[in-house]
Amino acid sequence: VGGCTIYFSVRASRHMAVLPTCIIMIMVAFYGILWGTGTSVEEATELGWINKTVEAPSWSHTWDFLKIDKVVWSVLPSQTVTLLAMISVVALSSSLDIAAIEIELKRPLDYNHELQTVGLSNIISGITGGYTGSYIFSQTIFSLRMGIRSRLMGYTIAFLSLIFVVIPINVLSYVPNFFFGSLLVMICVDLMFEWLIDVRHQVATAEYVVVLSTFAFCLTFGVEFGIIAGIALHVALDKFGLDVGKGESLNEDGMAMANC
């Protein structure tokens, strides 16, 4: 309920204050109910509404478990297929992230430049003991929809993330679990509307069939085989001469426009 409320509120009014206001209201409502019912934070934690507090280690100990000398390098060759699959998945997901941002911007992006940025970031993350990743396209899209175009947004997020890492307090131990669920539902509903409903007016009919079919394939066969099946369907429809959006770009209205 919370996630759907946030989504439709943001969709109805694209002001930059809507999303933060909804988030604050959820927190205020939760702690207001705790206060009204005389329930302490400790009792709410015991009841499962909040995650139990875990002592936050010092940020300086973050790399204590990064022990290169403990790596069993002899096993690496047997993981070649897994490694290549992971690289392919990250590259594909990054391309999809760029496509989502491109549609929201309503202008084409330089895929090579964006993928190089993702690749360089992953190299830095890898050699410092981090995980692979890509753009937080949902954050980017929500920021765009709220009218935020300044790079200050990214710098602010990076600065606050650094602060949360350094401070010796586990902030998440004060955030109710349903808050995270609400955000996940909001993102899920947004993606469902954008890629299964709103996209209908931006692509050809055969291409829309590929979109719906790929979604169904992923639900039925899993993400990896679902994507493969979707690509196979796209190729098959293209071979039959149907318009599946081949060689198209975005015009200023965000609609598909064939390249000459």
N, C-alpha and C positions, 0 to 999 in steps of 0.2 A: 504493500500500500504506500509506504514511504517513498520507494523508488519510483513508482508510477506518478505519484503526486509531484515529485521533483521534476520528472521528465516533462510532464504536461505543463507545469508552471514555466519551465525554461522555454518550452516550445511556444507557449502563448505570448510570453514577454521576453524578448531577447536582451533585456537590460543586464549589464554586468553584475548588478547587485542581487539578481534573483537567486542564482545558485548558492552564493555564500549565505544569503538570508535563510534559505530553506535548510541548509546544513546547521546553522546556528539555532533555528527553531526546533530542529530535531533534538539537539543536545539540551536546549532549555526545557523542552517538554519532558524529556526523560528525567532530568534531575529535578524538575518541578514535581513530577509524579512521586519520585523518591522522597522528596521533602514533604509532600502532602500526605503520604502514607506512613511517614515516620520510618522509612527503610534506610538504613545506612549503606554506604558504598560497600562495606565489607559484606553485609548481608546480600546485597545485589550480586556481588561476586560469587558468593557461595551458591546462590540460586542459578548461576550461569548467565546472568545478564551482562556481566563484564568479565573479561579474561583475568585470571589470577595474576597478581603482580609478580613479575620476575625481576630479580636484581639486575639492573643494567650494567654490563661490564664497561670498563673504561674504553674509550675509542682507541686508545693506544695499544690495546691488546687484540685489536681486530685481526691482525695478521699473525697471531701466535700459532694458529693452526695451518698456516700456509708453509708447508715444509716440502720444498722441492726434492730434497734428498730422500723422501719417503715414497716418491712416485715409482711405481714398478714399470719402467719404460719398456720392458720386454713384452708387456701386454698390449702396448699401443698398436702394433700392426693388426692385431685381431679386432681392433675397434675402428678400423678404417671405414667400413660400411656405415657404422653408426655416426662417425665423424662427418662423412660426406652427406649423410641424410640430415644431420643437424644443420650443416652449412646451407643446404638446399632449403630447409624449412625456414631458417632465419632470413635468407635472401628473399624467399617468396613472401613471407609475412611482412618484411620490410617494404616490398613492392606494393603490397596491398595497403599498407599504412600510407604510403605516399599517394596512392590512387585515391584513398579516402580524403586526404587533405587537399588533393588536387581538385576533387569534385566540390569540396566546400569553398575553396578559393575561387572556383570558376575560371581558372586559367591553368595552362599546362606548366608543369615543373620539370626541371632537369633531373631525370631519373639517375643518370650516372653520378652527378654531383651529390645527390641525396644519399645514394647507396654507398658512395665513397665516405661520406660523413658517418654513416652507420658502421661501416667496416672499420674505420679508424677508431671509432669509439669502442668497438668490441675488442680491438687489439689492445687498447689501453686498459680496458676492463679486465681482459684475460691475463695480462702480464702482472696485474696488481691483485690477482686473486678474486676477481669479480665474476659475474655471470654474463652470458650473452643477452642481448636485448635489442630493442629497436625504438622507434619514436613512440611516445605516449600519445597516439593520434587522437584518442578520446579527449585528453586534456587540451590538445591543440585545437580540435574542432569546437569544443565547448567555449574556449577562449575566443575563437573567431566569431562564434554566434553571439557572444556577449559584446562584440564590438571592440575587442582588444587586439590591437595590431602592433603594439610596441614590444621590442625585445626585452624590455624591463620585466615582462611577465616571466620569461625564462630565467633571468638573473635572480628574480625574487624567489622562485621555486628552488633554484640551486642553493641560494643562501639559507633559506629556511630548512632545507634538507640537511645541510651541513650543521646547522644549529642543533637540530634534533639528534644528530649523531653524536655531537660533542657533549651535550648536557647529560648529566648522570641521572636522568629521570626517564622512566618508561612511560611516555605520554599515552601510549595505546592502552595502558592499564586503567585509564579513566574514560575510555571511549566504549560505549555499549556495542555489543556484538551486532545488533540489528542495524546499527549505523552502516557498517561495512556491507551488510546484506542489501540495504537500501541503495547504496551507491552501485553495487553490482547489478541490481535489478534495473536501475536507471540506465546504465550503460547498455544492458541487454536489450531493453525496450527501444532505446535509441537506435541501436544497430539493426534491430528487426524492422523498425519503421523505415530507416534510411535505405537498407539494402534489399528489403523484400517488398516494400510498398511504394515509397517515394521514388525509388530508382526506376519504376515502371515508365515514367514519363521522360526518362533521360536515355533510354536504350531502345534498340529495335526489338520487335516481338520475339524473334528467335533467340536473341541475346538474353531476354528476360526469362525465356524458358530454360536457358542454361543456368541462370542464376538460381531459379527455384529448384531445378533438378540437382544442382551441386549441393544446395542446402539439404535436400532430402538424402542425397548420397552420403553426405557427412554424418547425418543422424543415423543412417542405416549401417554404413560400413566403417565409420571412424573418419577422422580428419584426413589422414594420409591417403587412404584408398578412395575417399570421397572426392578429394581434389583431383586425383588421377582420373576417376570416372567422369568428373566434370570437364576436364580437359579433353578426354576422349569424345565426349558428346559434342563439345565445341568444334573439334576437328571434323567430326562426322557431319554436322549440320553445315559447316563451311564447304565440305566436299560436295554436298547436295545443292550448293549454290544459294543457300539462305543467308540473309544479312545477319551476321553475328558481331557486327561492330568492328570488323577488321579495318585497320588503317584509319581510325577516327581520332579526333582530338576534341577538346572542349572549346566551345565558343564563349563569348562573354556572358551568355545567359546560363551557362552550365550545361547546355544541351550538346548532344553528340553531333559532330560535323566532320564529314569525310574529308580526308586530305587528298589533294589533287597531285 
